[in-house]
Amino acid sequence: MNEPEVKVGIVNASKIRLTLNGIYCAKGENVEGLQVVEYDEGGILWNGNIYQCLTFEPIANDASFSLFEVTIGKEFHWERKETQTFRGKLHFIVAEGQLCAINILPVEEYLESVISSEMKATASLEFLKAHAVISRSWLMAQIEKHQQIEQASHDAFFSYHKTDEELIRWYDREDHTLFDVCADDHCQRYQGITKATSEQVHQAVEATRGIVLYYQGEICDARFSKCCGGVSEEFGTCWENVNKPYLQALHDGTDEHEMPDLTVEENARKWILSAPDAFCNTQSKSVLSQILNNYDQETDNFFRWVVQYTQEELSQLVAHNLKEDLGEVLDLIPLARGKSGRIYRLQIVGTKKSFVVGKELEIRRILSHSHLFSSAFVVDKNYDRFIIHGAGWGHGVGLCQIGAAVMGEQGYSYKQILQHYYPGSYLASSLLNN
């Protein structure tokens, strides 16, 4: 079996400091220890010479490199910088007037880090197996798509539509053209060997090695989010208008009759303001602590949450994030909801003009200093205050991590977990591994 490699974009900066923990080869010489790489006149400056590209290849299997000042949680409420350590090759290229550091490594090694970076490695084995399969499936789908894009004619692809009255934008993985995936929440969290992997994580990856989800002969684009809020969402609500039958709106529980039509405003309000039974409706510290890193646990509530703004705060926030002066914000009106209750078209009514925004992540971005937890929300006005009640954390498409963790704790097998969140899919070896 020839295991494919994945190219992961780690950091962009004009100057990057790193330490080679072991002997690496670069430009024909063996080097180790502290290195400084800088952008200089359109090239890469290292050791007094300028190059078009630069690669550090490990000589020993146990060699690693540490990058300083790596941003994690970019533009989210817990954004911060870390020193992170990685195995594999380190490749530098020039991109948009900066350096881009890319880690190149085998897929299965990448997956062990993803699972340990996305969550704590102490979760149940069946949940970890399920996550290994979907992380591998999603990655293989991205690599396959990347290859198809490179082979096809490079027609312009626009993930947004803007007029004087409307902005509809989505943020997807096609944004990356220089590497397969990035290392942050935009794709899958990947923090190298910074987060120590456990024997349980290694066991989950080995037990499912090379196995991915398929639907009608194609690798599934297996999306996942932190907490669906009780109902998962359809793909097209969050990204391009494409139907993926295995990414449906599903009640995150055992009784499908408990799922109302949340595209109806009255039903959405009742649902969001209640606490219905669902796998992800849990306050179990033991479950949450298994799968949530310390910075994730800075968020108190995932299933239901509340955010409040004064009219002045909201008006300033909208003007800053939208780059449009709507005047004082008078109202927020949902124009279209997905089947999980997530808004994908929102009208912002101002004293100067009204403006429509979408899709779900753009709405979350505009109504927060970072991102609202989700776009499944209702708004109440109390004098000069806007009170936003919301459900879930993330886009809600595909597997719900908290819900799946609860399923694992309740004794469901990884295959049962996958069938719950990706109906109609089946397991098989990835053709990209052959």
C-alpha positions in Angstrom: 0.0 0.0 0.0 1.4 3.4 -1.0 0.3 5.8 1.6 -0.3 9.3 0.2 1.1 12.5 1.7 -0.8 15.6 2.7 0.4 19.2 2.4 -0.7 21.3 5.4 -0.4 25.0 5.5 0.7 26.0 9.0 1.6 29.7 9.1 2.0 32.8 6.9 4.4 35.5 8.0 7.2 37.8 6.7 9.6 36.2 9.1 9.4 32.8 10.6 11.6 31.5 13.5 11.9 27.7 14.0 14.0 25.1 15.7 15.1 21.9 14.0 15.0 19.2 16.7 17.4 16.8 14.9 19.3 16.8 11.7 17.6 18.0 8.5 18.9 18.5 5.0 18.3 21.8 3.1 19.9 22.9 -0.1 22.5 20.1 0.1 23.7 20.7 3.7 22.8 19.1 7.0 21.5 21.6 9.6 19.9 21.6 13.0 19.0 24.0 15.8 17.5 27.6 15.6 16.7 28.9 12.0 15.4 32.2 10.8 13.6 32.3 7.4 12.5 35.7 6.0 10.7 37.1 3.0 13.0 39.3 0.9 12.4 41.0 -2.4 10.0 38.3 -3.6 12.2 35.4 -2.4 13.1 33.4 0.6 16.1 34.6 2.6 17.9 31.9 4.6 21.6 31.7 5.7 22.4 34.8 3.6 21.0 33.4 0.3 17.7 34.0 -1.4 15.7 31.1 -2.9 12.5 30.6 -4.7 11.5 27.7 -2.5 13.2 26.0 0.5 12.6 22.5 2.0 14.0 21.0 5.2 13.9 17.2 4.9 14.4 15.1 8.1 17.4 12.7 8.0 16.3 10.7 11.0 12.8 9.3 11.5 12.5 10.8 15.0 13.5 14.3 13.9 11.0 17.1 14.4 10.8 20.9 14.0 9.2 23.6 16.2 7.5 26.7 14.7 7.2 29.8 16.9 4.2 32.1 17.0 1.7 29.8 15.3 -1.8 31.3 15.4 -4.6 28.9 16.4 -8.4 29.7 16.5 -7.9 32.5 13.9 -10.6 35.1 14.3 -12.4 33.0 16.9 -13.0 34.2 20.5 -10.2 32.1 21.9 -7.5 33.1 19.2 -3.9 32.8 20.5 -0.4 32.0 19.5 1.5 28.8 20.3 4.9 27.1 19.7 4.0 24.0 17.8 6.1 20.9 17.0 5.8 18.8 13.8 7.3 15.8 12.1 7.8 15.3 8.4 9.1 17.8 5.8 9.0 21.6 6.2 8.5 23.4 2.9 8.6 27.2 2.4 7.1 29.1 -0.6 6.3 32.7 -1.3 2.6 33.6 -1.3 1.1 37.1 -1.5 4.1 39.0 -0.2 4.8 36.6 2.7 6.3 33.2 3.4 4.0 30.2 3.7 5.3 27.3 5.9 3.9 23.9 4.7 4.2 20.6 6.6 4.3 17.5 4.3 3.7 14.2 6.0 2.0 10.8 5.5 -1.8 10.9 5.8 -2.2 8.4 8.7 0.4 10.3 10.8 -1.5 13.5 10.1 -4.7 11.9 11.3 -3.3 10.9 14.7 -2.5 14.6 15.3 -5.8 15.8 14.0 -7.8 13.6 16.4 -5.6 14.7 19.3 -5.8 18.4 18.2 -9.6 18.4 17.6 -10.3 16.9 21.0 -8.7 15.3 24.0 -7.5 11.8 23.3 -9.3 10.3 26.3 -12.6 9.8 24.5 -14.2 6.4 24.0 -12.4 4.2 21.4 -15.6 3.9 19.2 -15.9 7.7 19.0 -12.2 8.0 18.1 -12.6 5.4 15.4 -15.6 7.2 14.0 -13.6 10.5 14.0 -10.6 8.8 12.4 -12.8 7.6 9.5 -14.5 11.0 8.9 -11.3 13.0 9.2 -9.6 10.6 6.7 -12.7 10.8 4.4 -12.8 14.6 4.5 -9.1 14.8 3.8 -9.1 12.3 0.9 -12.1 14.2 -0.6 -10.1 17.4 -0.4 -7.0 15.9 -2.0 -9.1 14.3 -4.7 -10.8 17.7 -5.4 -7.5 19.5 -5.4 -6.2 17.1 -8.0 -9.3 17.6 -10.1 -9.0 21.4 -9.9 -5.4 21.2 -11.0 -6.2 19.0 -14.0 -9.2 21.1 -15.0 -9.2 24.4 -16.8 -8.8 27.2 -14.2 -12.1 28.9 -14.5 -12.8 31.6 -12.0 -14.6 30.3 -8.9 -16.5 32.7 -6.8 -17.7 31.8 -3.3 -19.6 35.1 -2.9 -22.2 37.3 -4.5 -22.5 41.0 -3.7 -24.7 43.8 -4.8 -25.6 47.2 -3.2 -28.3 45.4 -1.2 -26.9 42.0 -0.5 -23.8 40.0 0.4 -24.0 36.2 0.2 -20.6 34.5 1.0 -19.4 31.1 2.1 -16.0 30.0 3.2 -14.9 26.6 1.9 -11.7 24.6 1.4 -11.3 25.7 -2.2 -9.8 28.8 -0.7 -6.6 26.8 -0.4 -4.7 26.5 -3.7 -1.1 26.2 -2.5 -1.6 23.2 -0.2 -4.3 20.6 0.5 -5.6 21.8 3.9 -4.8 24.4 6.5 -4.0 23.6 10.1 -6.8 25.6 11.8 -10.6 25.3 12.3 -11.2 26.4 8.8 -10.2 22.8 7.8 -9.3 20.4 10.6 -7.3 21.4 13.7 -3.8 20.1 13.2 -1.1 20.9 15.8 1.5 18.3 14.9 2.9 16.4 17.9 2.3 19.5 20.2 -0.7 17.6 21.7 0.7 14.2 22.7 -1.2 11.4 21.1 -2.4 8.5 23.2 -2.2 4.8 22.6 -6.0 4.9 22.2 -5.7 7.5 19.4 -3.1 5.3 17.7 -5.3 2.3 18.1 -8.3 4.1 16.5 -6.3 5.2 13.5 -4.7 1.7 13.1 -8.0 -0.1 13.4 -9.5 2.0 10.6 -6.3 2.5 8.5 -7.1 3.5 4.9 -10.9 3.2 5.5 -13.1 6.0 4.4 -16.9 6.7 3.9 -18.2 6.4 0.4 -21.6 7.3 -1.1 -22.5 6.0 -4.6 -18.8 5.4 -5.4 -17.4 8.7 -4.3 -15.5 9.5 -1.1 -17.8 11.4 1.3 -17.0 15.1 2.0 -17.5 14.2 5.7 -18.1 17.5 7.5 -18.3 17.8 11.3 -18.9 20.5 13.9 -18.7 20.9 17.6 -22.4 20.9 18.5 -25.4 20.7 16.2 -27.8 22.0 18.8 -30.2 19.1 18.3 -30.6 18.9 14.5 -27.8 18.6 11.9 -27.8 20.9 8.9 -27.7 20.3 5.1 -24.6 21.1 3.1 -26.1 23.7 0.9 -27.2 25.9 3.8 -23.6 26.6 4.7 -21.7 26.3 1.4 -22.4 26.2 -2.3 -25.9 25.1 -3.4 -25.1 21.4 -3.8 -27.1 18.5 -2.5 -25.1 15.8 -0.7 -27.6 13.1 0.3 -25.4 11.8 3.1 -25.3 15.3 4.7 -29.0 15.6 5.7 -30.9 17.4 8.4 -31.3 14.8 11.2 -32.5 14.8 14.7 -29.5 14.2 17.0 -31.3 11.5 18.9 -33.2 8.3 18.6 -36.7 9.7 17.8 -37.1 11.2 14.3 -40.6 12.4 15.3 -39.0 15.0 17.6 -37.7 17.0 14.7 -40.1 19.8 13.7 -39.9 21.8 10.5 -37.4 24.4 11.7 -37.5 26.4 8.4 -40.8 27.8 9.8 -40.1 30.8 12.0 -42.5 29.9 14.8 -41.1 26.3 15.1 -37.5 27.6 15.0 -38.3 30.0 17.9 -39.9 27.4 20.0 -37.1 24.9 19.4 -34.3 27.3 20.1 -35.9 28.6 23.3 -36.3 25.1 24.6 -33.9 22.3 25.6 -35.1 19.2 23.6 -33.7 15.8 24.1 -30.6 15.2 21.9 -27.3 13.3 22.2 -25.5 16.7 22.3 -27.8 18.1 25.0 -25.4 17.1 27.8 -23.9 18.8 30.8 -21.7 15.8 31.6 -18.3 17.2 32.6 -16.8 13.7 32.1 -17.9 13.6 28.4 -17.1 17.2 27.7 -13.7 17.1 29.3 -12.9 14.0 27.2 -13.3 15.8 23.8 -12.8 19.5 24.6 -9.4 21.2 24.8 -8.8 23.7 27.6 -9.6 26.7 25.3 -12.8 25.1 24.1 -13.9 24.7 27.7 -13.7 28.5 28.1 -17.1 28.3 26.4 -19.7 27.5 29.1 -22.6 26.4 27.0 -22.7 24.7 23.6 -26.3 23.5 23.3 -28.1 26.8 24.1 -26.5 30.2 24.6 -27.4 33.9 24.9 -25.6 37.1 23.6 -26.7 40.7 24.2 -25.9 44.0 22.5 -27.0 47.5 23.0 -28.3 49.1 19.8 -25.1 51.2 19.7 -22.9 48.2 20.1 -24.7 46.2 17.4 -24.7 49.2 15.0 -21.0 49.7 15.4 -20.3 46.0 15.1 -22.3 45.7 11.9 -20.7 48.8 10.3 -17.2 47.6 11.2 -17.6 44.0 10.0 -19.8 44.7 6.9 -17.9 47.8 5.8 -21.3 49.4 5.2 -23.0 52.3 7.0 -26.5 51.1 7.6 -27.1 53.7 10.3 -28.5 52.6 13.6 -29.6 49.0 13.5 -33.4 48.7 14.0 -34.1 45.0 13.4 -32.6 41.7 12.4 -35.1 39.7 10.3 -34.5 36.0 9.3 -35.4 35.6 5.6 -34.5 31.9 5.2 -33.6 29.2 7.6 -32.1 25.7 7.0 -33.7 22.6 8.4 -31.7 22.9 11.6 -33.0 26.4 12.2 -29.7 28.0 11.0 -30.3 31.3 9.2 -28.7 31.5 5.8 -30.3 34.8 4.7 -30.6 37.6 7.3 -32.0 41.1 6.7 -30.3 43.8 8.7 -32.6 46.9 8.9 -30.9 50.2 9.5 -32.0 53.8 9.7 -30.1 54.5 6.5 -30.7 51.3 4.5 -31.4 47.6 4.8 -28.9 44.9 3.8 -29.2 41.1 3.3 -26.3 38.9 4.4 -25.6 35.2 4.1 -24.6 32.4 4.4 -24.4 31.1 7.9 -20.7 31.8 8.7 -20.9 35.3 7.2 -23.9 36.0 9.4 -22.0 34.8 12.4 -19.0 36.9 11.5 -20.9 40.1 11.0 -22.8 39.8 14.3 -19.8 39.2 16.6 -16.3 40.4 17.4 -15.2 36.9 16.4 -18.0 34.5 15.4 -21.4 33.8 16.9 -21.5 30.2 18.0 -24.0 29.4 15.2 -26.6 31.1 13.0 -29.4 29.1 14.6 -30.8 32.0 16.7 -33.8 34.2 17.4 -33.7 37.9 18.3 -35.7 39.7 21.0 -35.6 43.5 21.4 -36.0 45.1 24.8 -35.8 48.9 24.5 -32.3 49.6 23.2 -31.1 46.0 23.7 -30.9 43.1 21.2 -31.0 39.7 23.0 -29.8 36.8 20.8 -30.8 33.3 21.9 -28.9 30.6 20.0 -28.5 26.8 19.5 -25.4 24.8 18.9 -21.7 25.7 18.1 -20.6 25.6 14.4 -22.3 24.9 11.1 -24.0 21.7 12.3 -23.3 19.8 9.1 -22.5 16.1 9.4 -21.1 14.6 12.6 -21.8 16.5 15.9 -18.7 15.9 18.0 -20.4 16.3 21.3 -23.4 14.1 20.2 -21.0 11.4 18.8 -19.0 11.4 22.0 -22.2 10.8 24.0 -23.1 8.0 21.6 -19.7 6.4 22.2 -20.2 6.6 26.0 -23.7 5.0 25.6 -22.2 2.0 23.9 -22.8 2.7 20.2 -20.2 1.3 17.8 -18.3 3.5 15.5 -20.2 2.1 12.5 -23.5 3.0 14.2 -22.3 6.5 14.9 -21.3 6.9 11.3 -24.6 5.6 10.0 -26.5 8.0 12.3 -24.7 11.1 11.0 -24.0 10.0 7.3 -27.1 7.9 6.3 -26.7 5.9 3.1 -22.8 5.9 3.3 -20.7 2.8 3.5 -17.1 2.0 4.5 -14.4 0.9 2.1 -10.7 1.3 1.5 -9.7 4.6 -0.1 -8.5 4.2 -3.7 -6.0 6.9 -3.0 -4.2 4.5 -0.7 -3.7 1.9 -3.3 
